[in-house]
Amino acid sequence: MDLYPAIDLRGGRCVRLHQGDFAAETVYDDDPVGVARAFAEAGAGWIHVVDLDAARTGEPANLAVVEAIVAAVSCAVEVGGGVRSPAAAAALLDVGVDRVIVGTAAVEQPEVVDGLCTRHPGRIAVGLDARGREVAVRGWVAGSGADLLDLARRFEDAGVAALVVTEIARDGTMTGPDLGQLRAVLEVTATPVVASGGVGGLPDLEALAGLTVTGPDGAVRRLAGAIAGRAIYEGRFTVAEALAVLGA
C-alpha cells in the first residue's frame, strides 16, 4: 500500500484546509518545492499535489510551482485541482506530472475522462470528494447530486488508473478515516482506490492497510494507497514511520 504525502497549494504556499473550507486555512510552509524534496528524500514513492486555487476557479494558478516540484524530485507526482478539460490535463502532463486527477469534470462531463484515458493510458485518476454519498464539485463548494458509488461503478471500465476517495467531513481533521465509506467503494469496483481524509496517526494508517473486502467476483480487495497531510506537518508521524507501517 502506497503512502501519498500531500502538498496543497494556495498562492504558491503549502497549506491545509479544514473540511475543504477556504476560510479555514493553515499555512505550513512557504517553500512547497522544499517540502516535496523532503518527502522524496524520506522515501516517498508518490507525492500528492492539489492546486486549491485551480480547484476553485478552474485556472492553473500554480502550474509553475507544480513544474518546479516535478523537477526537484525523483519520485512520482500526481496532481489534481481544476482539471476540467483535456487541455488542462495536457498542461500538467507536459510539465512532467505522472498522473492527473480529474474531479469536477469527471462528475459533470464523464466523457472527458473517457477521452483522457484513451489518450493517456495509466495516467488519469478520478477524484471523488464526497459528503457522505453525495459527491461535491468546484473545490468542494457545490454539491452535485451525484452518488459516490454510482460514479465509482461508472468509471470501472473507463481505464482510470485510480479513484481518489475523500470524505470531506474528515479532511484536515485528523479524526480518522471513514472506513465505512471506503469499504463501500471497494465493494463496487476493482479500480485501485486511494483513501483521503482524516488520517491523524499511525493507527489510522494501520486501519487503512488492514481494510479488506470481498468483491462480487470473489476477489479480495484492499486499498491501493493513503493520502496524509496535516498529520505529517504537525508531527504526528514522519514519512519514514508511515512507510514502515504501510510496508509491514
N, C-alpha and C positions, 0 to 999 in steps of 0.2 A: 504494500500500500504506500503510495507516494505522499510526501508532505509538500504542500504548496504554501510557503510563506508569502504573505500578501503585502503588496505596496499599493495603497490607494492614493492617487494623485489628485490634488486640487491646487490650482495656482502654482504648479511646479513643485509643491511641497508634499511630503509624505504625511498623510493624515488618516484618521479613522472617524467614522460617523457612528452615532448611536442609533441603531434600528433604521439606518438609512436617512436620518434626519439631517439635512444640510445645516440646520441651525444648531446642531449638537455636535460640533466638530472639535476634535483634539488634534493639534499639530504635534507630530512626534519627531520630525526631522526635516531640515531644510535641504538635505542632500540625498534624494532618493537613489541616485546612482551609487553613492557610498553604501547605502543600506543594501542595495541589491548585491554589490560586491561582497559585503559581509555575509549575506545569506549563502552566496555561492561558495565562498571560502569555507563556510561551516559544513559544506557537503550537500546542500540542497540540489536536487536534480531538476527541479522546476521552480520558477518564481511566477506568482500570480499577480498581475498588474491590472488595476482598474482606473480608467480615466473618468473620474467623477464629473469633471466639467463637461466632457463629451456626453456622458450618460444623461445629463440634464438638458443639454442644448442640441446635441447631435453634431456639434462641431469639434474636430480633433484638436482640442486646445493644448494637449500635452504630447503631441507626436514627437517633437524634438527630444523630450525627456525620455520617451519610450525608446527612441533610436539610441540614445546615449546609454541606457540601461542594457540594451541588447549588445552593444559594442563592448561593454565593460565586463560581461560575464561569459563563462563558457557553458553554463547550464541552459536548459530550455526555458523559454519565456512565453507565457500565454497572456493575452491582453483582451480585456472587454471594456465596454462603456462606449455608447454612442455609435456602435457599428450597425448602421441602418441601411446600408446599400453595398452592392458589390465593390464600388469604388472605395468606400471606407475600409472594407476588409483588405482590398488590394494594397492600400496605402500602408497598412500595418505589416502585411507580408513582405512588401518591398523593402522595409527597413530592417527585416530580419527576424520578425516575430515568428515563433514556431507554430503557435496556434492562436486563432482568433475566436473570441467568444461572442456570439450573437444573441442579444436578449430581446429588446423591444421588437425588432424586425421579425424575429422568429415567431412571435405571437401574432403580430399584425399582418405579416406577409411571409408565411412559412415557405412559400415557393422561392423566396430569396435564399433561404438556407439550402433548399434542394439544389439550386443552381451553383451555389458556392461549393457544396460538397462534390459536385461533379467536376468543377474546375480546379479545386484544391483538395483532393482526397487526403484524408487523415489530418487535415489542418484546421478544421472547423468544429467548434463546440457550440452547444446551445446553453445559455444561461436561463434557468427557470427560478425566478425570485418570487417567493410566494408568502402571502399571509394566510396561513392555513392551507386551503386548497386553491385559493384564487391567486393567479399569477399577476404581479404588478409590472408596470412598464414605465418608460421615460424617467429613469433614475429613481424608480420606486414611488414616484409622486402620484401615480394614477393607477387605479385598478383596471383590469382588462375584462373581467368576467370570465376569462378562460380558466379551465380546470387543470391543475398541475398534472394529474395522472393522465388526462386525455392528451395533453401535449407530450408527455413522456412517450406515450404509445405512438403519437403522430410521427415522431422522428425516429422510430425504431428501425425503419428500413431506408432512411434518408442518407445513411452513410456518415452521420456525425461521429466525431472522434470521442466525444464525451458529453454528458449532461452535468452542468454545474448547478447544483440544487442548493438554494439558500432559503432558510426560514428567516424572514425579515425581522420578526419579533425577537429573534435570538441574536441577530447580527450586532457585533460590537458590545454585547452584554456580558460575555464570559460566564453565562449561567448554564452552559451545557447545550449540546446539540439536540435537535428534535429527532430522536431516534425513530419515533413512530412514523414521522413524515418520510424519512429516508427509507425505512423498511417498506413502506407502501410503494415508493418509486421503484425500488429494487425488484419488487414482486411483479411489476408490469412491463419491465424492459430488460433486455440483455445488453443494452448500450452501457458502457462504463459510466459510473456515477461518481462525481466528486462532491463531497459534502462541504457546506459552507455555513457558518453562523453558529456562535455560541461556545466555541472551544475556549475553555478557561484554564485548563490544566492537563497534565499528563493523563489522569484518569479518563478524561473525555476522549483523548486520542485512543486509549486502550479500548474504550467502549465502541468507538467507531471501527477500530480494527477488528473487533470481535463480532460485529454485526453481520449475520448471515441469514439468508432466506432461501427457500427452495422455489424456483420459478415454475411456470406452467409446464416447462419441458422436463422438469425433474432435476435440472442442474442447480447446484449450489452457487449462489451469487453473493459477492462481497463488494464493498466499496472499493473504488479504484484509487481514491485519494481523499485528503482532507486539507482544507484551507485554514490557516491560522494567522491572525494578525495582531490584534491588541494584546493577546496573552504573551506573545513574544516581545512586543515593545515594552510591556510593563513588567517583564522579568519573571513571569510565571514559570517559564521554561525556556531553554535555549533551542535553537535549531538542531544542534547536535543531540540534545536529550530527546527531542521529539523523533528524530530519525532513528534513534536507538529503540524507542518504544515501537514504532511502526515496523522497523525491520525485524523485531522479535516476533 
